[in-house]
């Protein structure tokens, strides 16, 4: 039997029958408290590839990890009583890890991991709570013991210095095993004051102390499950922020026979260092350590967004800021020596006004998924910590946190993993791909400094695994880009195509592009500026426009590439002080995308919005753009209202990048 406990509650897992290819097992919830508990819930993970096939005496959901709740009739458990549910599973490994065991009023996120089916029990001592105040067991305060804020118990409260790393230490005697720590505190500031918890010099967890609105209002912290050694243990609570800790009134320790100990009798060091701001790893196998993975460091694999540093309070180089869209993500890689349950802590800030939920997938969900709710912190400069327990396989594990709302994720400062034998993992290597561009002069490389299309500097937005191959050509409609087109209009209202043996003659650029395209590549298509001509060879009807887009998209898909349609970039045209839309073939582009299951980036709308953001209207001197037009608009455009200078073209390319992120394309993984 393997057990998991928190204050007043214990959950245990026991295998009743194991026949090699399958098993039956049960989980028992025991109420060790003095009051009835209700609405119990157990979350557990079967080892390896073993799965649950049926379950009785509870209702369950999930696909490893699983979550079980009561069957209704066994929802309430009186003091001293138990509730048990059983299940049958497939697989060669019957062992499991209980990730959490909760009930109304009793919660925690720690767990213990089972190795194989066996039986064990605790013996000796009583399950009691020790309360340490400003007397026996309090060893050291890096600050002062004060009594100026009413509501404390004992002789006063511990008030640490307002500095990173300032802390408080206690000495606790224990018989060894799992214990729950809880602090009574007051925090009259407007910001949370997080701290690190060290046991005998090893960081076991982080704990947030939310604001209590007044220094005279005292609250209890969340319960923190820890492992204490047999004998004397030094417990240290250490500030993460420059504001120091909250005021601490008392430390409560619940478990088997805890007692206040002599500070001088501790066998372990009573000091510790604050968390590293870059990736670090264990130096000795088996020791409990904390690995902090910062952005742009080993173990950080990427973000669908940017690394920013414009909001104070972050650690390291900055923070990961995902795009504001469903599916945007941050990913990491962690190497562990032993399969089991590990404690994760995410430091984040959310000033968006509402929670930003996400789901954490371990090893592409094959090792479990975990829901995370990153609540509002009140400001983008106020940072909080969200903790959870996850099951990691031996070896390299990839962790990907994905937004499940249109707002994206909160800003992520770092991921911290606590356990034994940890190190930063190697991120999956992205394959080399090409991004192919088909378009007109607003996309083409052009000349330096102008006119230049957005495709010329598009390479600068990607990492070295991407090669941008620009086949755009100035003055082309989609048909003159694809075919050898005559200057004669046919009876059907389309420009005639030159043929060879009855087959339209293709331009060499399209054939070259097709010959080089590989699976995993992308094809970006932007026409619609020259296609509206009334005379041949550039004239293209709406029907023909969509037909050619469909042909190009299907050709790309046949080669395993992903086509993307782009509406034509707008020219600059003003109505008073407002830039207005100028191009056609917008609905045709969207209709072609819908008909062929192709994503569309609306560059036309994005470019008009950009022109208004940059206050391009009215154009200096009135009239149209010319080579002598001054101001920001003159520097953005070349010598007419359509073509760009080099810097303007780069900004237009940035709008395409925004579209890539907003669509949450896999290509976003390649962005710098």
ZAMARGU-4260 file (C-alpha; in steps of 0.2 Angstrom, whole numbers, plus 5000, padded with zeros to 4 digits):
<rodrens>
0) 5000/5000/5000 | 5006/5017/4996 | 4999/5033/5004 | 4997/5051/5002 | 4992/5063/5016
5) 4988/5080/5021 | 4981/5088/5036 | 4967/5077/5042 | 4966/5066/5027 | 4975/5051/5019
10) 4973/5043/5002 | 4981/5026/4999 | 4983/5015/4984 | 4984/4996/4985 | 4985/4983/4971
15) 4974/4968/4975 | 4978/4957/4960 | 4991/4958/4947 | 4991/4944/4933 | 5005/4952/4922
20) 4995/4960/4908 | 4982/4968/4919 | 4977/4971/4937 | 4964/4976/4950 | 4968/4990/4963
25) 4959/5002/4975 | 4961/5019/4982 | 4955/5022/5000 | 4951/5040/5007 | 4953/5040/5026
30) 4946/5055/5037 | 4959/5057/5051 | 4951/5074/5056 | 4938/5078/5069 | 4925/5083/5057
35) 4915/5075/5042 | 4923/5079/5025 | 4913/5080/5009 | 4916/5081/4990 | 4932/5071/4990
40) 4942/5070/4975 | 4958/5060/4970 | 4969/5062/4956 | 4982/5048/4951 | 4993/5043/4938
45) 4996/5024/4933 | 5014/5020/4929 | 5021/5018/4911 | 5008/5014/4898 | 4995/5006/4910
50) 4977/5012/4909 | 4961/5010/4919 | 4948/5001/4909 | 4933/5001/4922 | 4930/5008/4939
55) 4917/5006/4953 | 4911/5015/4969 | 4916/5032/4961 | 4915/5043/4945 | 4931/5046/4935
60) 4937/5056/4921 | 4953/5059/4912 | 4966/5048/4903 | 4981/5046/4914 | 4981/5055/4925
65) 4964/5051/4931 | 4952/5060/4943 | 4939/5051/4954 | 4925/5059/4963 | 4912/5051/4974
70) 4898/5041/4968 | 4885/5052/4977 | 4881/5039/4991 | 4899/5040/4998 | 4902/5059/4996
75) 4903/5062/5015 | 4916/5053/5026 | 4913/5054/5045 | 4928/5056/5057 | 4938/5040/5058
80) 4929/5033/5043 | 4935/5028/5025 | 4928/5027/5007 | 4936/5015/4995 | 4934/5014/4976
85) 4941/5000/4965 | 4946/4998/4947 | 4953/4986/4934 | 4967/4991/4923 | 4977/4985/4908
90) 4996/4985/4907 | 5012/4976/4914 | 5015/4989/4928 | 5002/4990/4941 | 5010/5004/4952
95) 5003/5021/4952 | 5006/5039/4960 | 4993/5048/4969 | 4995/5066/4963 | 4982/5075/4974
100) 4969/5070/4987 | 4957/5084/4992 | 4940/5087/5001 | 4930/5102/5006 | 4941/5112/5017
105) 4956/5101/5015 | 4968/5103/5000 | 4986/5101/4994 | 4996/5098/4979 | 5010/5086/4985
110) 5011/5068/4981 | 5021/5052/4984 | 5026/5040/4971 | 5024/5021/4972 | 5037/5010/4965
115) 5029/4993/4965 | 5015/4984/4974 | 5019/4980/4992 | 5012/4984/5009 | 5018/4996/5022
120) 5011/5006/5037 | 5017/5020/5049 | 5021/5016/5067 | 5026/5026/5082 | 5020/5043/5087
125) 5004/5053/5086 | 4997/5064/5072 | 4998/5081/5080 | 5001/5099/5076 | 5016/5109/5083
130) 5014/5128/5084 | 5031/5137/5084 | 5030/5156/5090 | 5044/5168/5096 | 5051/5156/5108
135) 5057/5137/5107 | 5061/5132/5090 | 5063/5149/5082 | 5082/5150/5078 | 5084/5166/5068
140) 5076/5181/5060 | 5085/5192/5048 | 5075/5207/5054 | 5067/5210/5070 | 5053/5203/5082
145) 5040/5217/5083 | 5023/5219/5092 | 5016/5235/5084 | 5002/5227/5074 | 4988/5220/5084
150) 4981/5202/5081 | 4997/5192/5083 | 4998/5178/5095 | 5012/5174/5107 | 5025/5188/5111
155) 5025/5196/5094 | 5029/5192/5075 | 5044/5190/5064 | 5047/5205/5053 | 5061/5202/5040
160) 5071/5215/5031 | 5065/5221/5015 | 5077/5212/5004 | 5079/5197/4993 | 5085/5182/5003
165) 5080/5189/5020 | 5073/5174/5030 | 5067/5166/5046 | 5073/5149/5053 | 5065/5136/5064
170) 5072/5119/5072 | 5059/5105/5071 | 5062/5087/5078 | 5053/5074/5068 | 5052/5055/5067
175) 5054/5057/5048 | 5042/5056/5033 | 5028/5068/5027 | 5023/5083/5036 | 5012/5099/5033
180) 5019/5116/5036 | 5007/5131/5037 | 5011/5149/5042 | 5000/5163/5050 | 5005/5179/5043
185) 4999/5197/5039 | 5003/5207/5023 | 4997/5224/5022 | 5006/5229/5006 | 4997/5229/4989
190) 5008/5215/4982 | 5010/5196/4986 | 5026/5192/4995 | 5032/5175/4989 | 5045/5165/4998
195) 5055/5149/4996 | 5055/5135/5009 | 5071/5126/5013 | 5072/5110/5023 | 5090/5107/5029
200) 5097/5119/5016 | 5087/5111/5001 | 5073/5121/4993 | 5058/5110/4993 | 5044/5122/4988
205) 5039/5140/4985 | 5024/5148/4994 | 5015/5164/4990 | 5009/5176/5004 | 4994/5186/4996
210) 4990/5203/5002 | 4978/5204/5018 | 4974/5222/5015 | 4980/5227/5032 | 4995/5223/5043
215) 4983/5219/5057 | 4973/5206/5047 | 4981/5189/5049 | 4978/5174/5038 | 4984/5156/5037
220) 4994/5152/5022 | 4991/5137/5011 | 4997/5120/5017 | 5014/5115/5011 | 5018/5096/5011
225) 5036/5093/5014 | 5048/5078/5019 | 5057/5079/5036 | 5071/5069/5041 | 5072/5058/5057
230) 5080/5070/5070 | 5082/5089/5070 | 5077/5098/5054 | 5080/5116/5050 | 5065/5125/5041
235) 5070/5141/5032 | 5057/5153/5024 | 5066/5165/5013 | 5060/5180/5003 | 5060/5180/4984
240) 5056/5198/4981 | 5065/5214/4987 | 5051/5218/4998 | 5055/5204/5010 | 5042/5192/5018
245) 5025/5195/5025 | 5025/5197/5044 | 5025/5179/5051 | 5016/5176/5067 | 5018/5157/5069
250) 5023/5141/5060 | 5012/5126/5062 | 5020/5108/5058 | 5007/5094/5057 | 5013/5075/5056
255) 5019/5061/5067 | 5025/5069/5084 | 5034/5085/5078 | 5042/5095/5092 | 5052/5111/5095
260) 5071/5107/5094 | 5087/5116/5100 | 5094/5126/5086 | 5112/5122/5091 | 5108/5104/5089
265) 5104/5104/5071 | 5115/5092/5060 | 5111/5102/5044 | 5117/5119/5039 | 5105/5133/5045
270) 5108/5144/5030 | 5103/5143/5012 | 5106/5153/4996 | 5092/5160/4986 | 5086/5153/4969
275) 5098/5154/4955 | 5092/5165/4940 | 5097/5153/4927 | 5096/5134/4925 | 5105/5124/4938
280) 5105/5105/4942 | 5108/5093/4955 | 5126/5089/4960 | 5123/5072/4969 | 5110/5059/4964
285) 5095/5057/4976 | 5096/5074/4984 | 5081/5085/4983 | 5085/5100/4973 | 5076/5114/4963
290) 5080/5117/4945 | 5075/5135/4939 | 5073/5137/4920 | 5074/5154/4914 | 5070/5161/4897
295) 5084/5160/4884 | 5093/5147/4895 | 5096/5128/4894 | 5079/5119/4896 | 5069/5134/4889
300) 5062/5128/4872 | 5052/5142/4866 | 5037/5154/4867 | 5023/5158/4854 | 5026/5176/4857
305) 5041/5186/4863 | 5054/5188/4877 | 5050/5205/4885 | 5057/5215/4899 | 5046/5230/4900
310) 5037/5225/4916 | 5047/5226/4933 | 5049/5212/4945 | 5055/5198/4934 | 5071/5188/4936
315) 5083/5183/4923 | 5083/5192/4906 | 5065/5195/4905 | 5049/5185/4904 | 5039/5175/4891
320) 5025/5184/4884 | 5013/5173/4873 | 5002/5180/4859 | 4984/5185/4865 | 4976/5170/4857
325) 4970/5152/4860 | 4983/5139/4858 | 4999/5151/4861 | 5011/5141/4872 | 5028/5141/4881
330) 5038/5125/4882 | 5053/5118/4892 | 5063/5102/4893 | 5068/5094/4909 | 5079/5079/4912
335) 5076/5067/4927 | 5085/5052/4934 | 5070/5043/4941 | 5052/5042/4935 | 5040/5049/4948
340) 5031/5064/4954 | 5039/5081/4954 | 5034/5098/4961 | 5032/5112/4948 | 5031/5131/4952
345) 5027/5144/4938 | 5031/5162/4943 | 5019/5173/4933 | 5011/5190/4932 | 4993/5193/4925
350) 4987/5211/4924 | 4973/5207/4912 | 4959/5208/4924 | 4954/5190/4923 | 4961/5173/4925
355) 4971/5166/4910 | 4969/5147/4910 | 4980/5134/4902 | 4984/5116/4901 | 5001/5108/4904
360) 5005/5094/4893 | 5020/5082/4898 | 5028/5073/4883 | 5015/5078/4871 | 5001/5073/4883
365) 5007/5055/4883 | 5013/5057/4901 | 4998/5067/4907 | 4989/5084/4906 | 4986/5096/4920
370) 4974/5111/4920 | 4982/5127/4927 | 4973/5143/4931 | 4984/5158/4931 | 4973/5171/4941
375) 4974/5189/4940 | 4988/5197/4950 | 4981/5215/4949 | 4996/5222/4939 | 5008/5216/4926
380) 5022/5221/4939 | 5015/5210/4952 | 5021/5192/4952 | 5014/5176/4959 | 5018/5158/4960
385) 5007/5143/4954 | 5012/5126/4960 | 5007/5108/4955 | 5013/5091/4955 | 5016/5081/4939
390) 5023/5064/4934 | 5039/5064/4924 | 5047/5049/4915 | 5065/5044/4918 | 5075/5054/4905
395) 5070/5069/4895 | 5053/5076/4897 | 5045/5090/4887 | 5033/5102/4896 | 5021/5113/4885
400) 5009/5125/4894 | 4996/5130/4881 | 4983/5144/4883 | 4965/5138/4883 | 4957/5156/4881
405) 4958/5169/4868 | 4968/5180/4880 | 4983/5169/4879 | 4994/5165/4895 | 5000/5176/4909
410) 5018/5182/4907 | 5029/5168/4913 | 5045/5173/4923 | 5052/5155/4925 | 5048/5137/4928
415) 5055/5129/4944 | 5055/5110/4946 | 5059/5102/4963 | 5064/5084/4965 | 5080/5073/4964
420) 5093/5071/4950 | 5087/5085/4940 | 5095/5095/4925 | 5089/5105/4910 | 5084/5094/4896
425) 5088/5096/4878 | 5074/5104/4868 | 5068/5094/4852 | 5077/5100/4837 | 5066/5109/4824
430) 5068/5102/4807 | 5075/5113/4793 | 5061/5120/4782 | 5058/5133/4768 | 5045/5147/4767
435) 5041/5150/4749 | 5034/5167/4744 | 5023/5170/4728 | 5017/5188/4725 | 5019/5205/4717
440) 5031/5220/4719 | 5025/5223/4737 | 5032/5206/4742 | 5047/5205/4730 | 5065/5208/4735
445) 5066/5224/4724 | 5081/5235/4726 | 5089/5244/4740 | 5083/5256/4748 | 5067/5256/4737
450) 5056/5250/4731 | 5057/5235/4743 | 5044/5221/4746 | 5041/5214/4763 | 5049/5197/4758
455) 5066/5204/4757 | 5069/5206/4776 | 5057/5192/4780 | 5071/5180/4784 | 5077/5191/4799
460) 5061/5186/4809 | 5066/5167/4809 | 5079/5156/4816 | 5092/5147/4807 | 5081/5132/4804
465) 5071/5142/4791 | 5076/5148/4774 | 5065/5161/4765 | 5064/5158/4746 | 5056/5174/4738
470) 5049/5171/4721 | 5038/5186/4720 | 5039/5197/4705 | 5035/5215/4702 | 5019/5220/4691
475) 5012/5202/4692 | 4994/5197/4694 | 4992/5179/4700 | 4989/5173/4682 | 5004/5182/4675
480) 5015/5175/4689 | 5009/5158/4685 | 5007/5157/4666 | 5013/5165/4649 | 4998/5176/4647
485) 4993/5185/4630 | 4987/5203/4629 | 4971/5197/4621 | 4954/5195/4630 | 4945/5179/4627
490) 4926/5177/4624 | 4924/5171/4642 | 4931/5188/4649 | 4948/5180/4654 | 4965/5184/4646
495) 4971/5170/4634 | 4985/5159/4639 | 4999/5153/4628 | 4999/5134/4627 | 5009/5119/4622
500) 5000/5104/4615 | 4984/5111/4623 | 4992/5114/4640 | 4995/5131/4647 | 5013/5136/4648
505) 5019/5138/4666 | 5031/5152/4671 | 5048/5144/4676 | 5047/5152/4693 | 5032/5141/4698
510) 5039/5125/4692 | 5056/5129/4701 | 5046/5132/4717 | 5036/5116/4715 | 5052/5106/4712
515) 5060/5112/4728 | 5046/5112/4740 | 5047/5098/4753 | 5035/5092/4767 | 5035/5104/4781
520) 5037/5119/4771 | 5026/5134/4769 | 5019/5143/4754 | 5014/5161/4757 | 5003/5168/4742
525) 4999/5187/4741 | 4991/5194/4725 | 4976/5206/4721 | 4984/5223/4717 | 4987/5221/4699
530) 4973/5208/4696 | 4960/5221/4695 | 4967/5228/4679 | 4953/5230/4665 | 4965/5225/4651
535) 4976/5210/4647 | 4988/5203/4652 | 4985/5207/4670 | 4966/5206/4671 | 4960/5192/4682
540) 4941/5189/4686 | 4935/5184/4704 | 4932/5166/4698 | 4949/5164/4690 | 4958/5172/4705
545) 4950/5159/4717 | 4953/5145/4704 | 4972/5149/4703 | 4973/5151/4722 | 4965/5134/4724
550) 4977/5126/4711 | 4992/5133/4720 | 4986/5127/4738 | 4982/5110/4732 | 4999/5108/4724
555) 5008/5114/4740 | 4997/5101/4750 | 5001/5087/4738 | 5020/5090/4743 | 5016/5090/4762
560) 5018/5109/4763 | 5006/5122/4771 | 4998/5136/4760 | 4994/5152/4768 | 4984/5165/4759
565) 4987/5184/4762 | 4976/5198/4757 | 4984/5212/4747 | 4993/5225/4757 | 4984/5242/4757
570) 4991/5257/4748 | 4991/5273/4758 | 4975/5284/4755 | 4968/5296/4767 | 4951/5303/4771
575) 4955/5318/4781 | 4966/5311/4795 | 4961/5293/4793 | 4969/5280/4782 | 4956/5270/4772
580) 4956/5253/4763 | 4961/5253/4745 | 4962/5236/4738 | 4950/5223/4730 | 4951/5204/4730
585) 4948/5203/4749 | 4932/5193/4749 | 4940/5182/4735 | 4955/5178/4746 | 4944/5173/4761
590) 4932/5163/4750 | 4947/5154/4743 | 4954/5150/4760 | 4937/5144/4766 | 4934/5133/4751
595) 4951/5125/4752 | 4954/5124/4771 | 4968/5137/4770 | 4972/5150/4784 | 4971/5168/4779
600) 4982/5183/4786 | 4972/5199/4783 | 4987/5210/4778 | 4975/5223/4771 | 4966/5226/4787
605) 4983/5225/4797 | 4992/5238/4786 | 4977/5250/4786 | 4977/5249/4805 | 4996/5252/4805
610) 4995/5267/4795 | 4983/5275/4807 | 4993/5270/4822 | 5008/5279/4814 | 4997/5294/4810
615) 5001/5294/4791 | 4986/5305/4787 | 4984/5318/4781 | 4999/5316/4769 | 5011/5331/4771
620) 5008/5344/4757 | 4992/5335/4753 | 4989/5324/4737 | 4998/5308/4734 | 5015/5301/4740
625) 5030/5307/4729 | 5049/5306/4730 | 5049/5323/4740 | 5036/5318/4753 | 5043/5321/4770
630) 5038/5315/4787 | 5036/5297/4793 | 5025/5293/4779 | 5038/5298/4766 | 5051/5288/4775
635) 5040/5273/4775 | 5035/5273/4757 | 5046/5274/4742 | 5040/5287/4729 | 5022/5282/4727
640) 5007/5276/4738 | 5011/5258/4734 | 5029/5253/4736 | 5039/5253/4752 | 5056/5259/4758
645) 5067/5246/4766 | 5061/5251/4784 | 5043/5251/4779 | 5044/5234/4770 | 5051/5227/4786
650) 5037/5234/4797 | 5025/5226/4784 | 5034/5209/4786 | 5031/5211/4805 | 5012/5212/4802
655) 5014/5195/4793 | 5023/5188/4809 | 5009/5194/4820 | 4997/5185/4809 | 5008/5169/4810
660) 5007/5170/4829 | 4988/5175/4830 | 4984/5159/4819 | 4995/5149/4831 | 5004/5141/4816
665) 5017/5128/4820 | 5029/5140/4810 | 5028/5152/4825 | 5040/5140/4834 | 5054/5146/4822
670) 5051/5164/4825 | 5065/5173/4834
</rodrens>
